[in-house]
Amino acid sequence: MLRPVKMSRVVVAGSKNVIAPVVEKLHELRLLHIVNYNGSQPSFEMGKPIGKAKEYSEDLIKLRSVTRYLDIKNKAPEKTYAESQILSEMDNLLNNVGADITATFERITAIDAEVKTKQDQAKALTPLAVLPLPLDAYYGYDSLATFVGTAASAVDADVARVSPVNEIYSGSAKNATFVAVFVPIEKAGDVSAVLSEHGFFGDIRSQARGQRGLRDCNS
């Protein structure tokens, strides 16, 4: 069973001439938990990275990104390698393999987003399956107004009362009645008012237009 061990806070100060070997020895001993200095003590200024520490820090961030993309779990290495070998292969790993992995992951993310968008559009357009019209029949008219959505009751008689010239299609799915109403553009206001009396809701023409655009792009 793991138990906590009492720790003491330690500040190591000394000449700049020996700071590098001191830091190396502290890491080697593995007895000190080194934390980032936040500059809270006025007597000590923020130091600069030693040697290639900044470069190695940036490489470590890239490596962590790659391991996250590949879903690599942290575990003790089965084999150890010399520091010189690791450093010699680091540039190739990050600049070539790492770049390919990052690009592939970004492409996968973009594809997932595209698939999600199409799934949402397909879900929104499912009600249109009960209506006997192709997707491109719901938009693109200069002289016709179109209304596509759900209604709580039959709209045919009242729509015909305010607009004798009309085309109405209806169908039921999942306890809802879907309607598509086509009337002359000058009757749009009157028909809109009539439809609101029947609990008309929604306009999925924009979804149909988007789906048509996707179909055209993929054909």
N, C-alpha and C positions, 0 to 999 in steps of 0.2 A: 504494500500500500504506500502510495506517495504521500509524503508529509512535507509541509512547508519548512524551509530552513531560514533562520534569522539572518538578515543581511544588514550590512552597515554601509552608509553612504560615504563614498571616498572621492576626494578631489585630488588629482595628481598634478602637481605643478613643477616646472623645472625649466632649464635652459632650452631655448629653441634648437640649439646645436645637437641635443640628444633626443629630441622629441620623436624622431622617426624610429630609432631602435627601441625606445621605451614603448611606443604604441605596438610595434611588432611583438615585443616580449609579452605585453599584456594579452594580446590575442592568442599567443602561443600557450600561455598558462591556462587559459579558459577559466579563470577564477573571477573575472570582473565582467559584470553585465554593463556594457557601455551604452549610454543613452545619448540622444541628441542634446546638445547644449542650446538653450533658448536665449542666451544672452542676459539672463536675469541678474547676474552678479556684476556690478559695475567694475570690479577689479580685474575681470577677465574679458577680453574681447573674443569675438568669434574667429576661430582659426581658419586657415585655408587648407583645402585637401592636399595631402602629401602625395607627390609623384603622380601616378595615374589613377588615384583614388576616384576622382570625379568620372573619368572614363569608365572605370570598372563599375561604378555605381549605375551609370546609364546602361551599360551592358546587362547588369543584373535585372534592371527593370524590363528590358527587352526579353530576357530569358524567362522571367516570370509571366510575361504576356504569352509567350509561346507555350509554356507548360499549361497555362489556363486554357488556351485554345485547344490543346491536345488532350485536355482533361487528365494530365499526368499527376498522380498523387504523390505527395511528399513521403519519401521513405529513405532509409539508409542505403547508400550505394553498395551494390554487390561487388564492385571493383573500384579501387582507387587509382588515380592517375597522377602523374607528376605535374606540378604546377606549370612547368615550361610547356608540356604537351597541351594542357588545357588552354593556355594563353595563345599558343601557336594555332590552334584550331578554332578559337573563339570568333575571329573575324569572318572566317568562311561560314561558320554556323549561323551567325547573326545576319550577315549581309546577303547570303544566298538562301540557305534553308529557311532561316527565320523570316526573310522577306516573302518567300513563297507561301509559307504557312499563314502569315498575316494577310496577304492578298486573298488567299483561298478562304480564310475565315470571313473576311469582309464580303466576299462574293456570296458565301453561304447566308450571311446575315441579310444581304440584299434580296436574295431569292426567297428566304423565309418571309420577309416583309411583303414581297410581291404576291406570294401564295396566300398570305393572310388577307391582303386586299381583295384578291379574286374570290376567296371564300366568303368574305363579307358581302361582296357584290352578288354572288350567286345566291346567298341566303336571302338578301333583300329582294331578288328577282323571282324567287320561288313562287310567290303568289301569281305571277303572270302566266304560269303554266296552265292555270284553269281558264284562261282567256284564249280564244282561237285566233290570235294575231301574232305575227312575227315582231321581234323587238323593234325593228326600224319603223313600225307602223305608229309608234307612240309620239313621234316628234318630227320636226322638219317641215311643218306646214306654214304657209304664209297667210292663208285665208281661213284656217280652222283653229279653234281653241280645243285643247285636249285636257281631260281631267282623268287621272288614274289613281285609284286608291280603294278604300273600303267605305261601305255605307251601311247604316243600321237598318235601312228599309229600302224597298224598291223605289227607284228614282224615275222610272220610265215615264209615267203619266205626267208628273210635274215638270220634268224636263221638256216633254212634248208641248206642254201648255205654254211655256215661255219661248220655246224654240221648236217650231214644227219641223224644221229641217235638222235632223240629228242622226247619229248612229250610236247605239248603246250596246255594249257587250258586258255580260256579267257571268260570274261563276263563284262557287263556294269552295272553301278549303279551311280546315281547322276552325270551324265554327264562325267563320267570317265570310262576308259577301264582298267580292272584289268587283269593281266596275271600271269600265273604260268608256268615257263619254266624249263624243266628237260633235262640236257645234260650230256654226259660223263665228268668226272672230268677234263680230259686233254683238253677239249674244253672250259673250263670256261673262260679263258682270251679272246678268240676270240668272244665268245657269249656275254660277258660283253661289249666288244667294239661295237658290233652290236646293242645291246639293247640301249646303250647310244645315238646312232644315231637316235633312235626312241623316245627319250625323256623319257626313262625308269627312274622311280624314286621310291625309297623305297625298303625296304626288311623287310617284316613283319613276317618272319619265327620265329624270337625270340619271338614275341608276341604269335604266335601259340604254341610255345614250352611252354611258361609260362602258357597259358590257359590250355594246356594239363596237365601240372603239377598240376594246381588247380583242374582240373576235377578228376585226379587220387587221390588227397588227399581227395576230398569230396565224393568219391565213396565208 
